[in-house]
Amino acid sequence: MGASPVLGFYLGCPVAGEKGVQPIIRGSLVARLAEGGGDWSRILALRRATFPRQSGEEEDAQDALSTHVVVEGQGDLLAYFRVMLFGWGAGLAQGYAARFYDLTPLAGYSRPIAEIGRFCLAPGGVHPDVLRLAWGAMARLVDEARAGLLVGCSSFRGADWRPHRAALALLAEAHLGPVEHLPGRKASEVVAFPAVAGPVTDRRAALAGLPPLLRTYLGMGGWVSDHAVVDRELDTLHVFTCVEVDRVPAARGASLRAVAG
């Protein structure tokens, strides 16, 4: 495996005719790959609004490795995410999550892995169809890449773990990943659970405290790391999240693929 593990050509520069490069149009909504400086300026503005940084810098090294997907409605940018595709597990070392988690336990994974990042929605909220279209576009790209894992960092707003205790307790109780695949600790400031989170005392409150994106991943059978990372710059708390594509419930997978067409 001497070749580069980054398979950007699957998603970023696919050959002509692949479905992955074709826009998905549903009524007045369009999901497509970003193109040119105009798209990039709008993307950065949305990312800054969603993930404000103390430094003011929003671009990072992973942007050049990523395919960037936008969802628009009547010309307005409503949703965005980026995808990095790695040919096998060792490639994750070049991704965003590897800044914060030791992903050595996944290095031996032999199938392509898609890392999703910077998922954000227009301020003020969007229609549920926007989310469905974004997930449909993601499903199409993952299917075309034949990815076996979908990974990323799922963020809670607010770096203080205590307001998130109920949600963290639920993750610790019911959604930890397989021991042999759990990421190790790498970040300078982490919150270990279940020791910190404690028992689940109010399941309804715990579910309500989960970020919507993480809730969606868990609904697809996803699992999380056994610790959270504190990001003071973004004022967030995040967990490594992994969805094993082959274990996504059949009905959920069929629904996403129906949107993708």
C-alpha positions in Angstrom: 0.0 0.0 0.0 2.6 2.5 -1.1 0.1 4.7 -3.0 -1.5 7.7 -1.4 -4.5 6.8 0.7 -6.4 10.0 -0.3 -8.8 9.1 -3.1 -10.0 12.6 -4.0 -10.6 11.5 -7.6 -13.6 9.4 -6.5 -15.4 12.5 -5.1 -13.5 15.6 -6.0 -12.7 14.9 -9.7 -14.9 12.0 -10.8 -14.9 10.8 -14.4 -17.6 12.3 -16.7 -20.9 10.5 -16.4 -20.7 9.3 -12.8 -23.9 10.1 -10.9 -21.9 11.6 -8.1 -21.2 14.8 -10.1 -24.8 15.3 -11.3 -26.9 17.8 -9.4 -29.9 16.4 -7.4 -32.9 18.5 -8.1 -36.0 18.3 -6.0 -38.5 21.0 -6.6 -36.8 24.4 -6.0 -33.9 22.7 -4.2 -30.6 21.7 -5.7 -27.7 19.7 -4.2 -24.5 20.0 -6.2 -20.7 20.1 -6.0 -19.3 23.6 -5.3 -17.6 25.3 -8.2 -15.5 28.4 -8.4 -14.7 31.3 -6.2 -18.2 32.6 -5.9 -19.4 29.3 -4.2 -16.3 29.3 -2.0 -16.9 32.8 -0.7 -20.5 31.9 0.3 -19.3 28.6 1.8 -16.7 30.3 4.0 -19.3 32.9 5.1 -21.7 30.2 6.2 -18.9 28.2 7.9 -17.8 31.3 9.9 -21.4 31.9 11.0 -21.7 28.3 12.1 -18.2 27.7 13.5 -16.9 31.2 14.6 -13.2 31.0 15.5 -11.3 33.3 17.8 -8.6 33.5 15.2 -11.0 34.4 12.5 -9.4 31.8 10.2 -11.8 29.3 8.7 -9.9 27.5 5.9 -7.7 24.5 6.8 -5.5 21.9 5.2 -8.4 19.5 4.8 -10.2 21.8 2.4 -7.8 20.9 -0.4 -8.5 17.2 0.1 -12.2 17.6 0.2 -15.2 17.6 -2.2 -17.5 20.4 -1.2 -21.3 20.0 -1.5 -23.9 22.8 -1.4 -27.7 22.7 -1.2 -29.4 25.8 -2.6 -32.9 27.1 -2.9 -33.7 29.8 -5.4 -30.0 30.7 -5.4 -29.6 30.9 -1.6 -27.1 28.7 0.1 -29.1 26.6 2.6 -26.7 23.8 3.6 -23.1 22.7 3.1 -20.8 19.9 4.0 -17.4 18.6 2.8 -16.3 15.0 2.2 -12.8 13.5 2.3 -12.4 10.0 0.9 -9.6 7.7 2.0 -8.7 4.5 0.3 -8.2 2.6 3.6 -7.9 3.3 7.3 -4.4 4.6 7.4 -5.5 7.6 5.3 -7.5 8.9 8.2 -4.3 10.3 9.6 -4.6 13.1 7.0 -8.2 14.0 8.0 -9.6 16.5 10.4 -10.6 14.0 13.1 -7.1 12.8 13.4 -6.1 16.2 14.9 -8.0 15.3 18.0 -8.2 11.5 18.1 -5.7 8.7 17.9 -7.2 6.7 15.0 -4.6 4.0 15.0 -7.3 1.3 15.8 -8.9 2.0 12.4 -5.6 2.1 10.5 -6.0 -1.5 9.3 -9.4 -1.0 7.9 -9.2 -2.1 4.2 -12.2 -0.4 2.6 -12.6 3.3 1.6 -13.7 5.6 4.4 -15.6 8.9 3.9 -14.9 11.6 6.5 -17.7 14.2 6.7 -17.1 17.7 8.1 -18.2 21.2 8.5 -21.9 20.3 8.1 -23.8 23.5 8.5 -27.2 25.1 7.8 -28.3 28.6 6.9 -28.9 30.8 10.0 -32.5 30.8 11.2 -33.3 27.2 10.3 -34.2 25.4 7.1 -37.1 23.2 5.8 -36.7 19.5 6.5 -36.4 18.9 2.8 -33.1 20.7 2.8 -31.7 18.2 5.3 -33.1 15.3 3.4 -31.5 16.5 0.2 -28.1 17.0 1.9 -28.2 13.5 3.3 -29.3 12.1 -0.1 -26.3 13.8 -1.7 -24.1 12.3 1.0 -25.5 8.9 0.5 -24.9 9.1 -3.3 -21.2 10.0 -2.8 -20.7 7.3 -0.2 -22.3 4.7 -2.4 -20.3 5.7 -5.5 -17.1 5.6 -3.5 -18.1 2.2 -2.1 -17.1 3.5 1.4 -17.5 1.1 4.3 -17.3 3.7 7.0 -18.7 7.2 7.4 -16.8 9.2 10.1 -16.6 12.7 11.5 -16.7 14.8 14.6 -20.1 15.6 16.1 -20.2 18.8 18.1 -22.1 20.1 21.1 -22.3 23.9 21.4 -20.5 25.0 24.5 -17.1 23.6 25.6 -18.3 23.1 29.2 -19.3 19.4 29.5 -21.7 19.8 32.4 -24.7 21.1 30.5 -24.3 18.1 28.2 -24.0 15.6 31.0 -27.3 13.8 30.2 -26.5 13.4 26.6 -23.0 12.2 27.3 -24.4 9.7 29.8 -26.7 8.3 27.1 -23.8 8.0 24.6 -21.7 6.2 27.3 -24.5 3.8 28.1 -25.8 2.9 24.7 -23.6 4.1 21.8 -20.0 3.4 22.5 -18.1 1.8 19.6 -16.4 -1.6 19.6 -13.5 -1.7 22.0 -11.1 -2.7 19.2 -12.0 0.3 17.1 -12.4 3.0 19.7 -10.1 6.0 19.1 -7.4 6.7 21.6 -6.9 10.1 23.4 -4.8 12.7 21.6 -6.2 16.1 22.4 -4.9 18.1 25.3 -8.3 18.5 27.0 -10.8 15.6 27.0 -13.8 14.5 28.9 -13.8 10.8 29.7 -17.1 9.0 30.1 -18.9 7.2 31.5 -16.9 8.0 34.6 -17.7 11.7 34.3 -21.1 11.5 32.7 -22.6 9.1 35.3 -25.9 7.2 34.8 -28.8 8.1 32.6 -31.4 9.6 34.9 -33.7 11.3 32.3 -33.7 9.6 28.9 -36.0 12.2 27.3 -33.7 15.0 28.4 -30.7 13.0 27.2 -32.1 12.6 23.7 -33.1 16.2 23.5 -29.6 17.2 24.4 -28.0 15.4 21.4 -27.1 17.6 18.5 -29.3 16.9 15.5 -26.5 15.7 13.3 -25.3 13.2 15.9 -28.9 12.1 16.5 -29.1 11.3 12.8 -25.8 9.3 12.8 -27.0 7.3 15.8 -30.3 6.6 14.0 -28.3 5.0 11.3 -26.6 2.7 13.8 -23.6 4.9 14.4 -21.3 4.7 17.4 -19.1 7.2 19.2 -15.7 7.5 21.0 -15.4 6.8 24.8 -14.4 10.4 25.4 -15.2 13.9 24.2 -12.8 16.6 23.1 -13.0 20.2 24.4 -12.4 22.7 21.6 -11.9 26.1 23.3 -11.3 27.9 20.0 -14.7 27.0 18.6 -16.4 26.7 22.1 -17.6 23.2 21.3 -17.4 19.7 22.8 -17.2 17.0 20.2 -17.1 13.2 19.9 -15.7 11.0 17.2 -18.6 9.4 15.3 -18.6 6.4 13.0 -21.3 4.8 10.9 -20.7 1.4 9.5 -22.4 1.6 6.1 -23.3 -2.1 5.9 -25.1 -1.8 9.2 -27.4 1.1 8.4 -31.0 -0.1 8.8 -32.4 -1.1 5.5 -35.4 1.3 5.6 -33.1 4.2 6.4 -30.7 3.4 3.6 -33.5 3.0 1.1 -35.0 6.3 2.1 -31.7 8.1 1.6 -31.1 6.4 -1.8 -34.6 7.3 -2.9 -33.7 11.0 -2.4 -30.4 10.6 -4.2 -32.1 9.0 -7.2 
